[in-house]
Amino acid sequence: MVNRSDRDPPSLDRCQSFELSGEMRRGSAKSIRARRLRSAKQAGYKPAASSVGHHTKEPLHIGRRPYKPAMMREPAQAVARSEAVERYGSLAIVFHWTMFLLVVGVGILGLLHDSWPKRTQAFWINVHTMLGLLLWLTLTVRFWWRARHPPPPLPSGVGELSRRLSVPVHMALYALMFVTPIIGVVTFIWHGRIFDFGIFHLDFGVRSNRAVFRPTEDIHGYLAYALFALAGLHAAAALWRHFSLRDGALGRMWPVREGQSQ
């Protein structure tokens, strides 16, 4: 038998063939990269001045639209997703601004109550009552919606005092918007007035009773003033936080996203 040590070593020709095949493989890889680079330049790619084939800080460009690798797009997408989570839903925003307009309209009509001429006073009182009923119904539907769609968490930039006052202030506003129209309807009915909905009328057949509508009218007015004062403070605080503190709280409820054209 022949020992392994007695075997002939590999021939020089075989070693040279191995080295030659390795060089051919490396040469083919370089040629492939060169061809890819030429194709990329013809297609409009503009690689950075550093090494080709590696990730660079400068994004590649195709024509006029910049191409960004996935690893560079992910942070921007994550920020967009976080902003979407912090904003209120579309229907919640519609509820908020609809109720804002209704409160403003009801408040203006209520403050001008004594300035209406006698011949048109009944008409404007009826309009005031219709808007108050619409505000009450919108608030009721908003309660139902909010119970199934909790509001998003406050932004991290909101201070501790604002966090503690947020829920009590909102609950007080909701309570005033819920109770004030009810007292107003009681006052309206015991004045002996008829609800005019345009397409039909609703008459409870109640005669005017000063002993009832006098105190309820005063209570309705006091509650309305409290509602307008609290709503005004709420709006002023939101504007101050938006323009002074810039904590992003108002942007959650603004109908249009910041930086988006209307």
PyMOL commands that set and color helices and strands:
alter all, ss='L'
color gray80, all
select helices_A, chain A and resi 4-6+12-43+70-86+90-111+113-115+118-148+160-190+210-245+249-253
alter helices_A, ss='H'
color red, helices_A
select strands_A, chain A and resi 61-62+65-66+195-196+201-202
alter strands_A, ss='S'
color yellow, strands_A
deselect
rebuild
show_as cartoon
